[in-house]
Amino acid sequence: MATIKDVAALAGVSICTVSRALDNKNYVKAETRQIILDAAAALDYHPNHAARSLKQGMTKTIGLIVPNILNEYYPKITKSIETYAQKTGYSLILCNTDENVSQEKRIVTMLKNHDVDGVIALPCSEDVSHIKSLSKAGIPYVLVNRRFDDVRDSIPTDNVYGGYVMTRHLIDNGHTRIGMIFPSFRNQIYRERFEGAEKALRESNLFEINAANFLLDVSELKSIQEMLRSLLTNQDKPTAIFASNDMLAAEVYRIAYELGLNIPQDISVAGYDDTMLSSYLTPPLTTFLQPEDEIAEAAINYLILRINGQSPPESKELRGRIILRNSVRTL
């Protein structure tokens, strides 16, 4: 097991400087602190959290790790988690990973050294081994937002169901030529939403005939815009598009208006996540509401039980619901 002396040697600083950096003292330079955090992460070093807790007592703080605070969904769920945390007397330390696994690992190391009582994490990838290492430091955690078959401490949401419901809604409104936009399939959440969409299309024998209308595994905005222009100027363009998040749906609106197309008269659009943006678009966007309040309450209640040394009941996948607005036309 690594010691503080090992971290100091790897970082090329004194033991005293390591101690100050890990205690988050302001008089350690940011560059030096980062070197020390990287060294601690590389060695999987963390102070004895259990011993600190016995000495100092509970800190009444919870670390919250989110992948992209600029994505409108995450501020929504952050606010819900904060509300339920405050009701139980806890404060949050908010940490943004910018969807970078290396940054996420550094944040986990920082939280280990920050004496948080527990961690709620919305991971940016399927590799959560570094988050699971929190338990070795005596810090309970709960994972939110996606399924992890090998992790019991999680509050998953049913993204397959959401993708199915949104696509089924388009089919039930008479649409047979359906386009789809899904960013990087490295993200499990989007793979699951596509799985649900595919199921709905196959039930109606519409999958193969629409394959040319799918914009899949595309993460660069410029590429998405170019592909949308090509799709919407095609003679056999789709009559409806399912965008796997509301920000992508807004891009469909923008390109459609640029091409002189009206929504929903010329092209119907469905989104996902029910962010604030969806109700401000013209016309307001039909989308899928993630159950943020339910997720937040379940995550906090689950984590508090773990913090108090109790065993929470096994969690079930949570399901959202469709929000019907005015962006889908019935044919």
Secondary structure, DSSP 8 states (H G I E B T S, - for coil): ---HHHHHHHHTS-HHHHHHHHTT-TTS-HHHHHHHHHHHHHHT----HHHHHHHH----EEEEEES-TTSTHHHHHHHHHHHHHHHTT-EEEEEE-TT-HHHHHHHHHHHHTTT-SEEEE--SSS--HHHHGGGGGT--EEEESS--TT-SSEE-B-HHHHHHHHHHHHHHTT--SEEEEE--TTSHHHHHHHHHHHHHHHHTT-HHHHGGGEEES---HHHHHHHHHHHHTSTT--SEEEESSHHHHHHHHHHHHHTT--TTTT-EEE-SB--HHHHHSSS--BEEE--HHHHHHHHHHHHHHHHTT--------B--EEE--SS----
